[in-house]
Amino acid sequence: MAAGILLVNEAGGTITDMTGNQAMMERGDVIASNGQFHNNL
């Protein structure tokens, strides 16, 4: 999962857990977007 997080971040995207925090490794849930509409998810 860490490689996917790195790829999204390097591409300018946003990745969080379902609550909008950076605890996706601990929680196991992930939302990834291009960053422009991430807060709407």
Jmol script that loads the backbone (N, CA, C; Angstrom):
load data "model"
ATOM      1  N   MET A   1       0.830  -1.183   0.000  1.00  0.00           N
ATOM      2  CA  MET A   1       0.000   0.000   0.000  1.00  0.00           C
ATOM      3  C   MET A   1       0.877   1.249   0.000  1.00  0.00           C
ATOM      4  N   ALA A   2       2.033   1.187   0.625  1.00  0.00           N
ATOM      5  CA  ALA A   2       2.900   2.358   0.710  1.00  0.00           C
ATOM      6  C   ALA A   2       3.335   2.836  -0.674  1.00  0.00           C
ATOM      7  N   ALA A   3       3.567   1.908  -1.595  1.00  0.00           N
ATOM      8  CA  ALA A   3       3.972   2.295  -2.944  1.00  0.00           C
ATOM      9  C   ALA A   3       2.846   3.046  -3.654  1.00  0.00           C
ATOM     10  N   GLY A   4       1.614   2.621  -3.453  1.00  0.00           N
ATOM     11  CA  GLY A   4       0.476   3.314  -4.052  1.00  0.00           C
ATOM     12  C   GLY A   4       0.297   4.711  -3.488  1.00  0.00           C
ATOM     13  N   ILE A   5       0.484   4.843  -2.183  1.00  0.00           N
ATOM     14  CA  ILE A   5       0.399   6.161  -1.545  1.00  0.00           C
ATOM     15  C   ILE A   5       1.456   7.086  -2.136  1.00  0.00           C
ATOM     16  N   LEU A   6       2.661   6.583  -2.278  1.00  0.00           N
ATOM     17  CA  LEU A   6       3.746   7.383  -2.853  1.00  0.00           C
ATOM     18  C   LEU A   6       3.436   7.798  -4.289  1.00  0.00           C
ATOM     19  N   LEU A   7       2.926   6.882  -5.090  1.00  0.00           N
ATOM     20  CA  LEU A   7       2.602   7.189  -6.484  1.00  0.00           C
ATOM     21  C   LEU A   7       1.545   8.290  -6.595  1.00  0.00           C
ATOM     22  N   VAL A   8       0.494   8.181  -5.813  1.00  0.00           N
ATOM     23  CA  VAL A   8      -0.568   9.190  -5.850  1.00  0.00           C
ATOM     24  C   VAL A   8      -0.023  10.548  -5.411  1.00  0.00           C
ATOM     25  N   ASN A   9       0.749  10.567  -4.336  1.00  0.00           N
ATOM     26  CA  ASN A   9       1.312  11.831  -3.853  1.00  0.00           C
ATOM     27  C   ASN A   9       2.262  12.460  -4.867  1.00  0.00           C
ATOM     28  N   GLU A  10       3.123  11.660  -5.465  1.00  0.00           N
ATOM     29  CA  GLU A  10       4.079  12.176  -6.449  1.00  0.00           C
ATOM     30  C   GLU A  10       3.378  12.700  -7.700  1.00  0.00           C
ATOM     31  N   ALA A  11       2.221  12.145  -8.017  1.00  0.00           N
ATOM     32  CA  ALA A  11       1.466  12.588  -9.191  1.00  0.00           C
ATOM     33  C   ALA A  11       0.621  13.827  -8.891  1.00  0.00           C
ATOM     34  N   GLY A  12       0.666  14.312  -7.642  1.00  0.00           N
ATOM     35  CA  GLY A  12      -0.094  15.506  -7.295  1.00  0.00           C
ATOM     36  C   GLY A  12      -1.485  15.219  -6.769  1.00  0.00           C
ATOM     37  N   GLY A  13      -1.781  13.963  -6.517  1.00  0.00           N
ATOM     38  CA  GLY A  13      -3.093  13.589  -6.027  1.00  0.00           C
ATOM     39  C   GLY A  13      -3.176  13.667  -4.517  1.00  0.00           C
ATOM     40  N   THR A  14      -4.338  13.314  -4.008  1.00  0.00           N
ATOM     41  CA  THR A  14      -4.584  13.292  -2.577  1.00  0.00           C
ATOM     42  C   THR A  14      -5.055  11.900  -2.199  1.00  0.00           C
ATOM     43  N   ILE A  15      -4.551  11.406  -1.085  1.00  0.00           N
ATOM     44  CA  ILE A  15      -4.956  10.098  -0.601  1.00  0.00           C
ATOM     45  C   ILE A  15      -5.148  10.177   0.902  1.00  0.00           C
ATOM     46  N   THR A  16      -6.312   9.714   1.365  1.00  0.00           N
ATOM     47  CA  THR A  16      -6.639   9.724   2.790  1.00  0.00           C
ATOM     48  C   THR A  16      -7.412   8.459   3.128  1.00  0.00           C
ATOM     49  N   ASP A  17      -7.709   8.308   4.424  1.00  0.00           N
ATOM     50  CA  ASP A  17      -8.626   7.238   4.802  1.00  0.00           C
ATOM     51  C   ASP A  17     -10.050   7.762   4.640  1.00  0.00           C
ATOM     52  N   MET A  18     -11.031   6.948   4.965  1.00  0.00           N
ATOM     53  CA  MET A  18     -12.431   7.330   4.748  1.00  0.00           C
ATOM     54  C   MET A  18     -12.880   8.522   5.587  1.00  0.00           C
ATOM     55  N   THR A  19     -12.134   8.835   6.660  1.00  0.00           N
ATOM     56  CA  THR A  19     -12.494   9.972   7.505  1.00  0.00           C
ATOM     57  C   THR A  19     -11.735  11.238   7.134  1.00  0.00           C
ATOM     58  N   GLY A  20     -10.898  11.166   6.090  1.00  0.00           N
ATOM     59  CA  GLY A  20     -10.143  12.333   5.644  1.00  0.00           C
ATOM     60  C   GLY A  20      -8.819  12.522   6.343  1.00  0.00           C
ATOM     61  N   ASN A  21      -8.402  11.543   7.127  1.00  0.00           N
ATOM     62  CA  ASN A  21      -7.131  11.613   7.844  1.00  0.00           C
ATOM     63  C   ASN A  21      -6.062  10.813   7.120  1.00  0.00           C
ATOM     64  N   GLN A  22      -4.855  10.870   7.611  1.00  0.00           N
ATOM     65  CA  GLN A  22      -3.733  10.174   6.990  1.00  0.00           C
ATOM     66  C   GLN A  22      -3.459   8.812   7.626  1.00  0.00           C
ATOM     67  N   ALA A  23      -4.479   8.160   8.179  1.00  0.00           N
ATOM     68  CA  ALA A  23      -4.312   6.884   8.882  1.00  0.00           C
ATOM     69  C   ALA A  23      -4.692   5.689   8.018  1.00  0.00           C
ATOM     70  N   MET A  24      -4.485   5.777   6.699  1.00  0.00           N
ATOM     71  CA  MET A  24      -4.933   4.683   5.837  1.00  0.00           C
ATOM     72  C   MET A  24      -4.150   3.391   6.074  1.00  0.00           C
ATOM     73  N   MET A  25      -2.905   3.463   6.485  1.00  0.00           N
ATOM     74  CA  MET A  25      -2.147   2.245   6.763  1.00  0.00           C
ATOM     75  C   MET A  25      -2.704   1.525   7.992  1.00  0.00           C
ATOM     76  N   GLU A  26      -3.116   2.276   8.993  1.00  0.00           N
ATOM     77  CA  GLU A  26      -3.657   1.668  10.202  1.00  0.00           C
ATOM     78  C   GLU A  26      -5.094   1.200  10.007  1.00  0.00           C
ATOM     79  N   ARG A  27      -5.890   1.993   9.295  1.00  0.00           N
ATOM     80  CA  ARG A  27      -7.311   1.680   9.138  1.00  0.00           C
ATOM     81  C   ARG A  27      -7.571   0.696   8.006  1.00  0.00           C
ATOM     82  N   GLY A  28      -6.792   0.776   6.938  1.00  0.00           N
ATOM     83  CA  GLY A  28      -6.974  -0.131   5.818  1.00  0.00           C
ATOM     84  C   GLY A  28      -7.962   0.349   4.774  1.00  0.00           C
ATOM     85  N   ASP A  29      -8.541   1.539   4.961  1.00  0.00           N
ATOM     86  CA  ASP A  29      -9.438   2.082   3.943  1.00  0.00           C
ATOM     87  C   ASP A  29      -8.772   3.289   3.276  1.00  0.00           C
ATOM     88  N   VAL A  30      -9.033   3.441   1.996  1.00  0.00           N
ATOM     89  CA  VAL A  30      -8.314   4.438   1.210  1.00  0.00           C
ATOM     90  C   VAL A  30      -9.263   5.138   0.250  1.00  0.00           C
ATOM     91  N   ILE A  31      -9.105   6.447   0.147  1.00  0.00           N
ATOM     92  CA  ILE A  31      -9.732   7.228  -0.913  1.00  0.00           C
ATOM     93  C   ILE A  31      -8.608   7.974  -1.616  1.00  0.00           C
ATOM     94  N   ALA A  32      -8.519   7.821  -2.917  1.00  0.00           N
ATOM     95  CA  ALA A  32      -7.498   8.509  -3.700  1.00  0.00           C
ATOM     96  C   ALA A  32      -8.184   9.299  -4.805  1.00  0.00           C
ATOM     97  N   SER A  33      -7.679  10.505  -5.050  1.00  0.00           N
ATOM     98  CA  SER A  33      -8.249  11.331  -6.115  1.00  0.00           C
ATOM     99  C   SER A  33      -7.150  12.201  -6.707  1.00  0.00           C
ATOM    100  N   ASN A  34      -7.522  12.969  -7.718  1.00  0.00           N
ATOM    101  CA  ASN A  34      -6.569  13.865  -8.330  1.00  0.00           C
ATOM    102  C   ASN A  34      -6.330  15.109  -7.463  1.00  0.00           C
ATOM    103  N   GLY A  35      -6.998  15.215  -6.344  1.00  0.00           N
ATOM    104  CA  GLY A  35      -6.789  16.308  -5.408  1.00  0.00           C
ATOM    105  C   GLY A  35      -7.755  17.455  -5.598  1.00  0.00           C
ATOM    106  N   GLN A  36      -8.310  17.629  -6.777  1.00  0.00           N
ATOM    107  CA  GLN A  36      -9.186  18.765  -7.045  1.00  0.00           C
ATOM    108  C   GLN A  36     -10.569  18.583  -6.451  1.00  0.00           C
ATOM    109  N   PHE A  37     -11.049  17.383  -6.338  1.00  0.00           N
ATOM    110  CA  PHE A  37     -12.397  17.162  -5.816  1.00  0.00           C
ATOM    111  C   PHE A  37     -12.387  16.240  -4.606  1.00  0.00           C
ATOM    112  N   HIS A  38     -11.248  16.045  -4.000  1.00  0.00           N
ATOM    113  CA  HIS A  38     -11.110  15.085  -2.902  1.00  0.00           C
ATOM    114  C   HIS A  38     -12.019  15.424  -1.720  1.00  0.00           C
ATOM    115  N   ASN A  39     -12.141  16.688  -1.369  1.00  0.00           N
ATOM    116  CA  ASN A  39     -12.973  17.057  -0.235  1.00  0.00           C
ATOM    117  C   ASN A  39     -14.453  16.763  -0.470  1.00  0.00           C
ATOM    118  N   ASN A  40     -14.876  16.682  -1.727  1.00  0.00           N
ATOM    119  CA  ASN A  40     -16.251  16.355  -2.038  1.00  0.00           C
ATOM    120  C   ASN A  40     -16.575  14.884  -1.830  1.00  0.00           C
ATOM    121  N   LEU A  41     -15.544  14.054  -1.802  1.00  0.00           N
ATOM    122  CA  LEU A  41     -15.770  12.613  -1.611  1.00  0.00           C
ATOM    123  C   LEU A  41     -16.111  12.365  -0.177  1.00  0.00           C
TER     124      LEU A  41
END
end "model"
wireframe off; spacefill off
backbone 0.3
color backbone group
